[in-house]
Amino acid sequence: MTELAVAAPAFVSMAHEIVWCTVSTVDGRGRPRSRILHPIWEWEDGELVGWVGTTPTPAKRAHLEHSPYVSCNYWSPSHDTALAECRAEWAFDDETRTRVWDLFVNGPEPVGYDPAIIPTWEGPTKPSFAALRLTPWRLRVFPGTVLMGQGGEILTWTEDEA
């Protein structure tokens, strides 16, 4: 098993290069639902945290109330894949939402963008915008070169179970 200090930077690099990922939740009847989202990841002081700016729709809220876990799967045409399985928590406080908004505004290309382009968001402290904090418990980084027999290394990290 790979250490987080090795897997996290490789994950962030691949995720930020791919940008968009499929995020899956589970509804109250145990059925998966997937959507495309745009997380930004921070790797600081040995901690990996992802942030998503999103509309807190009734479906998303109900799914995360039922099960506060998500699967974030990135895929590129070269078959690079990065997976983060995470605990997800809503952040509705103005300070966190403004910080996440600014993370995207000041984020590196191609993951950075101005959230104001989403017409319904109207700003970081409006009810239509929420921040979703992602805390991974499992990561997998799978370069497409491995799949194609051209070398590389698959990195997998899972949080120690207490």
C-alpha positions as CSV (number, residue, x, y, z in Angstrom):
1,M,0.0,0.0,0.0
2,T,1.3,3.4,-1.0
3,E,1.8,6.2,1.6
4,L,-0.5,9.2,1.5
5,A,2.6,11.5,1.1
6,V,3.3,9.7,-2.3
7,A,-0.2,9.1,-3.5
8,A,-1.7,12.6,-2.7
9,P,0.6,14.7,-4.8
10,A,0.3,12.3,-7.7
11,F,-3.5,12.3,-7.3
12,V,-3.7,16.1,-7.2
13,S,-1.5,16.5,-10.2
14,M,-3.6,14.1,-12.3
15,A,-7.0,15.4,-11.0
16,H,-6.1,19.0,-11.7
17,E,-4.9,18.1,-15.2
18,I,-8.1,16.2,-16.0
19,V,-10.3,18.8,-14.1
20,W,-13.8,17.3,-14.3
21,C,-14.8,14.1,-12.5
22,T,-17.8,11.9,-12.1
23,V,-19.0,12.1,-8.6
24,S,-21.4,9.4,-7.3
25,T,-23.7,9.4,-4.3
26,V,-26.2,6.9,-3.1
27,D,-29.9,7.8,-2.6
28,G,-32.1,6.6,0.3
29,R,-33.0,3.4,-1.5
30,G,-29.4,2.4,-2.1
31,R,-29.3,3.4,-5.7
32,P,-26.2,5.3,-7.1
33,R,-26.5,8.6,-8.9
34,S,-23.6,10.2,-10.8
35,R,-23.0,13.7,-11.9
36,I,-20.0,15.7,-13.3
37,L,-18.4,18.1,-10.9
38,H,-15.2,20.2,-10.8
39,P,-13.3,19.7,-7.5
40,I,-10.2,21.6,-6.5
41,W,-7.8,19.8,-4.2
42,E,-5.4,21.1,-1.5
43,W,-2.4,19.0,-0.3
44,E,-1.0,20.8,2.8
45,D,0.8,19.7,5.9
46,G,0.1,16.0,5.2
47,E,-3.7,16.5,4.7
48,L,-5.6,16.2,1.4
49,V,-8.9,18.0,1.1
50,G,-11.1,18.5,-1.9
51,W,-13.6,21.3,-2.4
52,V,-16.5,21.5,-4.8
53,G,-18.5,24.6,-5.4
54,T,-22.0,23.4,-6.2
55,T,-25.7,24.1,-5.9
56,P,-27.1,22.3,-2.9
57,T,-30.0,20.7,-4.7
58,P,-32.6,18.7,-2.8
59,A,-31.3,15.4,-4.4
60,K,-27.7,16.1,-3.4
61,R,-28.7,17.1,0.1
62,A,-30.9,14.0,0.6
63,H,-28.2,11.7,-0.8
64,L,-25.5,13.0,1.5
65,E,-27.9,13.0,4.5
66,H,-28.5,9.3,3.8
67,S,-24.9,8.5,3.2
68,P,-22.1,11.1,3.6
69,Y,-19.7,9.4,1.2
70,V,-18.9,10.1,-2.5
71,S,-16.8,8.5,-5.1
72,C,-14.9,10.9,-7.4
73,N,-13.6,9.3,-10.6
74,Y,-11.4,11.2,-13.1
75,W,-10.7,9.8,-16.6
76,S,-8.7,11.2,-19.5
77,P,-8.6,10.0,-23.1
78,S,-5.1,8.7,-22.5
79,H,-6.8,6.4,-19.9
80,D,-5.2,8.1,-16.9
81,T,-7.6,7.6,-14.0
82,A,-7.6,9.0,-10.5
83,L,-10.1,8.0,-7.9
84,A,-10.9,9.5,-4.5
85,E,-13.4,7.9,-2.2
86,C,-14.4,10.5,0.3
87,R,-16.4,11.6,3.2
88,A,-18.5,14.7,2.1
89,E,-19.6,17.5,4.3
90,W,-21.6,20.6,3.4
91,A,-20.1,24.0,4.4
92,F,-22.8,26.6,4.4
93,D,-21.0,29.3,6.4
94,D,-20.1,32.5,4.6
95,E,-16.4,32.3,5.5
96,T,-15.9,28.8,4.0
97,R,-18.0,29.5,0.9
98,T,-16.0,32.7,0.2
99,R,-12.7,30.9,0.7
100,V,-13.8,28.1,-1.7
101,W,-15.0,30.6,-4.2
102,D,-11.6,32.4,-4.0
103,L,-9.8,29.0,-4.3
104,F,-11.3,28.6,-7.7
105,V,-10.9,32.2,-8.8
106,N,-7.1,32.0,-7.9
107,G,-6.6,28.3,-8.8
108,P,-4.0,27.2,-11.2
109,E,-5.0,26.5,-14.8
110,P,-6.8,24.5,-16.0
111,V,-8.6,23.8,-12.7
112,G,-9.1,27.5,-11.7
113,Y,-12.0,29.4,-13.1
114,D,-14.3,32.3,-12.1
115,P,-17.5,30.8,-10.4
116,A,-19.3,33.9,-11.4
117,I,-19.8,32.4,-14.9
118,I,-22.5,30.2,-13.4
119,P,-25.5,32.5,-13.6
120,T,-27.5,31.0,-10.8
121,W,-24.8,31.3,-8.2
122,E,-24.9,35.1,-7.8
123,G,-21.9,35.1,-5.4
124,P,-20.3,33.0,-2.7
125,T,-22.7,33.9,0.1
126,K,-25.9,33.4,-1.8
127,P,-28.2,30.4,-1.0
128,S,-27.7,29.0,-4.5
129,F,-23.9,28.3,-3.8
130,A,-22.5,25.9,-1.3
131,A,-19.1,24.4,-0.6
132,L,-18.7,20.6,-0.3
133,R,-15.7,19.4,1.6
134,L,-14.2,16.1,0.5
135,T,-12.0,14.2,2.9
136,P,-10.5,11.1,1.1
137,W,-10.3,7.7,2.9
138,R,-9.0,6.0,-0.3
139,L,-7.0,7.1,-3.3
140,R,-6.0,5.4,-6.5
141,V,-3.8,6.9,-9.3
142,F,-3.6,4.7,-12.4
143,P,-1.6,6.1,-15.3
144,G,-2.8,5.0,-18.7
145,T,0.7,4.0,-19.6
146,V,0.3,1.0,-17.2
147,L,-2.8,-0.1,-19.0
148,M,-1.1,0.2,-22.4
149,G,2.0,-1.8,-21.2
150,Q,4.3,1.2,-21.4
151,G,5.3,1.3,-17.7
152,G,4.4,3.5,-14.8
153,E,3.1,2.8,-11.3
154,I,-0.3,2.4,-9.9
155,L,-0.6,4.1,-6.5
156,T,-3.2,3.2,-4.0
157,W,-3.7,4.6,-0.5
158,T,-6.3,3.7,2.1
159,E,-6.7,5.3,5.4
160,D,-5.8,3.1,8.3
161,E,-8.9,1.7,10.0
162,A,-9.0,2.5,13.7
